Every structure is written in C-alpha cells, then in structure tokens.
Amino acid sequence: MTSSAIFWALLLIPAAGSGICLLLRTPRAVLLLVCAGVLGSAVLAFCAAARALACGGLVSPGEWFFLDALSAYHLMIMMAVFSLSSLYTLSYFRREAQTGEFTPRLARRFGALWFGALAAMTLVLISNNLGIMWVGIEATTLVTAFLICLHRSPASLEAMWKYIIICSVGVAFAFMGTLLVGASTARQLPAADALLWTKLYAASGALNPVLLKAGFLFLLVGYGTKAGLAPMHSWLPDAHSQAPSPVSALFSGFLLNAALYCILRYVPLVERATNYSGWSLRLLALFGAVSILTAAAFIYFQRDVKRLLAYSSVEHIGIVALGMGLGGAGALGALFHMLNHSLAKTLAFFSAGRLGQMYGTHDMDRISGALRAAPVWGKGLLLSLLCLIGVAPFAIFMSELQIVSAAAAGGAWWTMGLFLFGVGVVFVGALKHAVSMSWGAPAEGVKEERADALEAVLAFAPMAALLALGLWMPAFLRDAIVQAAAIVGGRP
C-alpha cells in the first residue's frame, strides 16, 4: 500500500462512516458502525505509525501529507483514546437508549459528528502543510462543539457557545501566527512551499527570527487556548462537565493533545532559527507552570467530579508543556506523560460517567460508597484519580519523576519548586475527593450494579497499561518517544 493510499484511507474511512451513520435507523446500528469504523481506522493508523517509525517517515507525492515520529506517536495515542471511547459508547448510551433519551435521530447525529471529529484530528496529525493543519484544528472546533450539547439544556448550550467563541478567537490568533511564520521565509522558499513543514525545517536557519518569534507568540496563545493552557482555559471546565462522558474522554484524552501538538510543530523551527537559544522552550515552561498552579487552586475546592477532571486536564497539559520547556530528558518525560494522562483521564471520565448515570448527579457531595455501589467503576474512578495525582508505581509517577529529574539536572530550581508545589496541592485536594466518593454507604435509592464483560475490560485495560508502563517500558514505545523528542528539541 503506497504512502498516498494510506493517508487518503485514514481520512476517507471516517468521512465515509460519517455519511453512512446518517442512513442508519437504530441507535445500536450507529454505535456498532462507530466501533467498527474506528477500530478499522485504528488498525490502519497503527500500521502506518509503525512503518513511519521504522523507515524515518512517510511522505505523500507533493509533500502535502507527512507522518514522522512526532505525528506517528500522537496518531497512536489518538487511536487508542478513540477506540476505547467508541467501545464505551455501547455501554454508556445503551442506558439512555432504553429510557428513550438516546433517540435514533440523536444517534445519527452523534455518529456523524464522532466520525467527523476523527477525520479532523487525523488531518491535523498527517498534514505537512501548516495552513491545512490549522484548518483541521478549526474543523475540530466546529464538529466537537455540537457533541458538547448532544443533550440540549441551558447549561450545555452555554458551554457550547463559550467553547465556540473562545476557541474561535484562539484559532484566529493561530491563523495570524501561521501567516507570520509563512512571511518569515523572506522569499527563501517558493510561495507554494512556504507553509510546508518539511521545507521550513530544512530552511529554518534562513528564516527571519523576528517574524518567527512574533508568529510563535500568536501560535502559543492561539493553539494554547484550544489546548487548555492557563490563563486561556476558561472554556474547558464547562465543556468537559456538560458533554456526554465519551465526548469528555475524547476532549481530555486527545483533543487537548492535538492542539498542543500544533505548538510543538513550531518549536524546532524557532529553535533552529535562533541557534537553539531556548526562547520558545522558556515560554512553554512559563505557560506550563501557570497552568499547573491555576489548576491546583481550583481542584481543591471543586464539587462536581467532571469539573474536577477538567481542571486536572489543565494541570496535566501544563505538566506536558513544562516538561517540553525543560528540553532534553524533560521532553522525553513530557511525551511519555502525554500518553499516560490520555489513558488515565479516559478511564476517569468513563468511571465518572457511569457513576453519574447511577447516582443521577456528578456532585461529589452526593456520591458516596462508589466501591460498593459499582465495584468496577468505583475502582476505576479511585485508581484513575490515584494515578492522575502521581501515586507510585503508576506510569504518571514515572513521567513526573523524569520531568523533576530533568529540572534538577538543568538547575531549573524555581521551575521544579513551582511544579512540586502545584502537584502537591492537587495531590491533597484530589485525594480528599477520591476518598469521600469511594468509601461509605451508597446514597439512598442507589442500587448496586454489576458491570458486564465489556465494561470490565474498558476499566481494566487502561489501568493495567498504566501499571505496566510504570514498571516497564516496551522497546518500541521507548524508541518512538526518543525519535519524537528528537524532532521537537533535538540538536543536529
């Protein structure tokens, strides 16, 4: 299969799935198609990523599509999150279909938008043209906005509009940054090649550093808004808390990563053009530290479990940005942390969603005895929260330890101090909420519920992976992270 055929298949499979969903008559048929289409795309994506890692990258004729180690690594994370979330829809929406809340019309709309989100995010990752990459991010905003208000209510509509308005302003900033980066070529490249990342990377030493720095500021604020970096994160808690749990898992598990990926694409251009001055890395570390501290302040006082998880996403995206800002071993830890956070947050939203259906609320003051009421999902929520706050031996502890070690090795003592203070506050606050929800007697009227085999697998698989990665890293994963980190901040 040629590289061009692979790229087009990655885009056309979800596009076709979106259209077919509109023709199906029952919610079950839509959800089965969603699972089949996403799993089929996942198989193709993992094969493409493995091929790109083995041969140094895949490029389509004309260089419009490109898959290197950085994009291949993100593609694998995205498909893991999409696959788990798609399977989870079978369980989550089955209850709503039984009550008549998840109607055939609503199911068709969900399936079309879900496949549309997959196609848009795939376009972001495989595009070599930075302008098309921007189009992909804008498309994710438009498509996922309607997933937020799948169940229409005043709160979900408000969250949708806040998401559209704030992220559209952010994407407009990113558009200005993209134009400035194109202008920085100073006619060193033909107009047709001015936004091709491979061409810009090869000619980065001749780019105008002033225009490039100005463009990066716009890009950091613009894409940082979509990534949930503080102080541009204000849309995120409302959107995550109001969206259906499979959508919330997708948002936290990968949509934020996709926006951060766009920022990372520009870091090597800035660093090479400024003779590796570390200018862009210091900005990333600054925004990362601000995000961690902002999230810590809000997490301690949260009452809604999904808003708690949303602010946790702000914290962890900040950790990734801070680790990238440290460079070297910090970048390795940050990329590893990105995978760990995606798996843990996906499980956390799965568990919060099912418990919310059982208890009829996401208010943590009214959720108690989750371990007794729902042994599988109660354990899933408890263990995922423990993982997210960095309890050993889970993988997030290891990636955070790598970032702390990189800060110490580089003499970044203030950065390390702020990081440890922020995650320490989060540890105390989130642990308090986890204990109060997990133990005690279930609330009156809440019936104990046993999970089926699929739910048990969906709860067990991410946690088993996080435990295994905390103890041992497979060679292929280590190689993928090393190659991806070399693209972001590696020196020649």
Residue pairs with C-beta under 8 A, 6 or more apart in sequence:
1 9
3 58
3 59
3 60
3 65
3 67
4 60
4 61
4 65
6 44
6 47
6 48
6 51
6 58
7 58
7 60
7 65
7 67
7 126
9 44
10 41
10 44
10 45
10 48
10 122
10 126
11 119
11 122
11 123
11 126
13 37
13 40
13 41
13 44
14 37
14 38
14 41
14 115
14 116
14 118
14 119
14 122
15 115
15 116
15 119
16 37
17 33
17 34
17 37
17 111
17 115
17 118
18 111
18 112
18 113
18 114
18 115
18 116
18 119
19 112
20 33
21 30
21 33
21 34
21 107
21 108
21 111
21 112
21 114
21 115
22 108
22 111
22 112
24 30
24 33
24 104
24 107
24 108
24 111
25 104
26 104
26 107
27 93
27 97
27 102
27 103
27 104
27 106
27 107
28 97
30 104
30 107
30 108
30 110
30 111
31 89
31 90
31 93
31 107
31 111
32 90
33 111
34 86
34 89
34 111
34 114
34 115
35 86
35 87
35 89
35 90
37 115
38 79
38 82
38 83
38 86
38 115
38 118
39 83
39 86
41 79
41 82
41 118
41 122
42 79
42 80
42 82
42 83
45 75
45 76
45 78
45 79
45 122
46 76
46 79
48 58
48 67
48 72
48 75
49 67
49 72
49 73
49 75
49 76
49 480
50 72
50 476
51 58
52 58
52 67
52 68
52 69
52 71
52 72
53 69
53 72
53 476
53 479
53 480
53 483
56 68
57 66
57 67
57 68
57 69
58 65
58 66
58 67
59 65
59 66
59 67
59 128
59 198
60 66
60 128
63 128
63 196
63 198
63 199
64 127
64 128
64 129
64 132
64 196
65 126
65 127
65 128
66 126
66 127
66 128
66 197
66 198
67 75
67 125
67 126
68 487
69 480
69 483
69 484
69 486
69 487
70 261
70 264
70 265
70 483
70 484
70 487
70 488
71 125
71 126
71 261
72 480
72 484
73 335
73 480
73 481
73 483
73 484
74 125
74 257
74 258
74 261
75 122
75 125
75 126
76 480
77 254
77 257
77 338
77 339
77 342
78 121
78 122
78 125
78 254
78 257
78 258
80 342
80 343
81 249
81 250
81 253
81 254
81 342
81 346
82 118
82 250
82 254
84 249
84 346
84 350
84 458
84 461
84 462
85 246
85 249
85 250
85 253
85 346
86 114
86 246
87 454
87 458
88 245
88 246
88 249
88 350
88 353
88 458
89 110
89 114
89 246
90 454
91 354
91 452
91 454
91 455
91 458
92 244
92 245
92 246
92 350
92 353
92 354
92 357
93 102
93 107
93 110
93 244
93 246
95 357
96 102
97 107
101 151
106 150
109 146
109 150
110 147
110 150
113 143
113 144
113 146
113 147
114 147
116 139
116 143
117 140
117 143
117 144
117 147
117 250
117 255
120 136
120 137
120 139
120 140
120 143
121 136
121 140
121 254
121 255
121 258
123 132
123 133
123 135
123 136
123 139
124 133
124 136
124 137
124 140
124 258
124 261
124 262
125 258
125 261
127 133
127 136
128 196
128 197
128 198
129 195
129 196
129 197
130 178
130 181
130 182
130 195
130 196
130 197
130 200
130 265
131 178
131 182
131 195
133 262
133 265
134 171
134 174
134 175
134 178
134 262
137 171
137 174
137 223
137 226
137 258
137 259
137 262
138 168
138 171
140 226
140 255
140 258
141 163
141 164
141 167
141 168
141 171
141 226
142 164
144 163
144 247
144 250
144 251
144 255
145 160
145 163
145 164
146 160
147 243
147 244
147 247
148 156
148 159
148 160
148 163
148 239
148 242
148 243
148 247
149 156
149 157
149 159
149 160
149 242
150 156
150 243
150 244
150 247
151 244
153 242
155 238
155 242
156 242
156 243
158 238
159 235
159 238
159 239
159 241
159 242
159 243
160 239
160 242
162 234
162 235
162 238
162 239
163 235
163 238
163 239
166 225
166 232
166 234
166 235
167 225
167 226
167 235
169 225
170 221
170 222
170 223
170 224
170 225
170 226
170 232
171 222
171 225
171 226
172 222
173 218
173 219
173 221
173 222
173 225
174 218
174 219
174 222
174 223
174 226
174 262
175 222
176 215
176 218
176 222
177 214
177 215
177 216
177 217
177 218
177 219
177 220
177 222
177 266
178 195
178 215
178 219
179 215
180 211
180 212
180 214
180 215
180 218
181 195
181 200
181 211
181 212
181 215
181 216
181 219
181 266
181 269
182 194
182 195
183 208
183 211
183 215
184 207
184 208
184 209
184 211
184 212
184 215
184 273
185 194
185 200
185 203
185 206
185 207
185 208
186 206
186 207
186 208
186 211
188 203
188 206
188 207
189 196
189 199
189 200
189 203
193 199
194 200
197 265
197 269
200 207
200 269
201 268
201 269
201 272
204 268
204 269
204 272
204 273
205 272
205 273
207 269
207 273
208 273
209 270
209 273
209 274
212 269
212 270
212 273
212 274
213 270
213 274
213 279
215 266
216 266
216 270
216 280
216 283
217 283
219 262
219 263
219 266
220 263
220 283
220 284
220 287
221 232
223 259
223 260
223 262
223 263
224 232
224 259
224 260
224 263
224 287
225 232
225 233
225 235
225 259
226 255
226 256
226 258
226 259
227 256
227 257
227 259
227 260
227 263
227 317
227 321
228 236
228 256
228 259
228 291
228 313
228 314
228 317
229 260
229 287
229 288
229 290
229 291
229 314
229 317
229 318
229 321
230 287
230 290
230 291
230 293
230 294
230 295
230 314
230 318
231 290
231 294
233 291
233 294
233 314
236 251
236 256
236 310
236 313
236 314
237 298
237 307
237 310
237 311
239 251
239 310
240 248
240 251
240 252
240 306
240 307
240 309
240 310
240 313
241 248
241 304
241 306
241 307
241 310
241 362
243 251
244 353
245 306
245 349
245 350
245 352
245 353
245 354
245 356
246 349
246 353
248 306
248 309
248 310
248 349
248 352
248 353
249 345
249 346
249 349
249 350
249 353
251 313
252 309
252 310
252 313
252 342
252 345
252 346
252 349
253 342
253 343
253 345
253 346
253 349
254 342
256 313
256 317
257 338
257 342
260 317
260 320
260 321
260 338
263 284
264 324
264 488
266 280
267 280
267 281
267 284
267 324
267 488
267 489
268 487
268 488
268 489
268 490
270 279
270 280
271 277
271 278
271 279
271 280
271 281
271 489
276 491
278 327
281 324
281 325
281 326
281 327
281 489
282 325
283 325
284 321
284 322
284 324
284 325
285 321
285 322
285 324
285 325
285 326
285 412
285 415
286 325
287 318
287 321
288 318
288 319
288 320
288 321
288 322
288 323
288 324
288 325
289 318
289 322
289 415
289 418
289 419
289 422
290 318
291 314
291 315
291 317
291 318
291 321
292 315
292 318
292 319
292 322
292 418
292 419
292 422
292 423
292 426
293 418
293 421
293 422
294 314
294 318
295 311
295 312
295 314
295 315
295 318
295 422
295 426
296 315
296 421
296 422
296 423
296 425
296 426
296 429
297 425
298 311
298 314
299 308
299 311
299 312
299 315
299 425
299 426
299 429
299 430
300 425
300 426
300 428
300 429
300 432
301 429
302 308
302 311
302 364
302 429
302 433
303 363
303 364
303 365
304 362
304 363
304 364
305 352
305 355
305 356
305 362
305 363
305 364
305 367
305 381
305 433
305 437
306 349
306 352
306 356
306 362
307 362
308 364
308 430
308 433
309 345
309 348
309 349
309 352
312 345
312 348
312 388
312 426
312 430
313 341
313 345
315 422
315 423
315 426
316 337
316 341
316 345
316 388
317 341
318 422
319 334
319 337
319 341
319 400
319 403
319 419
319 423
320 334
320 335
320 337
320 338
320 341
321 334
322 330
322 334
322 403
322 415
322 419
323 330
323 331
323 333
323 334
323 337
323 399
323 402
323 403
323 406
324 330
324 331
324 334
324 488
324 489
325 415
326 334
326 403
326 406
326 407
326 410
326 412
326 415
327 406
327 410
327 489
328 406
328 409
328 410
328 489
329 402
329 405
329 406
329 409
330 402
330 403
330 406
330 407
330 410
331 485
331 488
331 489
332 402
332 406
332 481
332 482
332 485
333 399
333 400
333 401
333 402
333 403
333 405
333 406
334 399
334 403
335 481
335 484
335 485
335 488
336 395
336 398
336 399
336 402
336 473
336 481
337 396
337 399
337 400
337 402
337 403
339 395
339 469
339 477
340 387
340 394
340 395
340 396
340 398
340 399
340 466
340 469
341 388
341 396
343 395
343 462
343 465
343 466
344 384
344 387
344 388
344 394
344 396
344 462
344 466
345 384
345 388
346 462
347 380
347 383
347 384
347 458
347 459
347 462
347 463
348 380
348 381
348 384
348 385
348 388
350 377
350 380
350 458
350 459
351 377
351 378
351 380
351 381
351 384
351 459
352 362
352 381
354 374
354 377
354 455
355 367
355 370
355 373
355 374
355 377
355 378
355 381
355 437
356 362
358 373
358 374
358 446
358 447
358 449
359 366
359 367
359 373
359 443
359 446
361 367
364 433
364 436
364 437
366 443
367 437
367 443
368 436
368 437
368 439
368 440
368 441
368 442
368 443
369 378
369 438
369 439
369 440
369 441
369 442
369 443
369 446
370 377
370 378
370 381
370 382
370 437
370 438
370 442
371 378
371 379
371 382
371 438
371 439
372 378
372 441
372 442
372 448
373 442
373 446
373 447
373 448
373 449
374 448
374 449
374 451
375 450
375 451
376 450
376 451
376 455
376 456
376 459
377 451
377 455
377 459
378 438
379 459
380 459
380 463
381 434
381 437
381 438
382 434
382 437
382 438
383 463
384 462
384 463
385 430
385 431
385 433
385 434
386 394
386 431
386 434
387 394
387 395
387 396
387 463
387 466
388 396
388 430
389 423
389 426
389 427
389 430
389 431
390 396
390 397
390 400
390 423
390 427
391 397
392 470
393 467
393 470
393 471
394 466
394 467
394 470
395 465
395 466
395 467
395 468
395 469
395 470
396 466
396 470
397 470
398 469
398 470
400 423
403 419
404 416
404 419
404 420
407 413
407 415
407 416
407 419
408 416
442 448
451 459
469 477
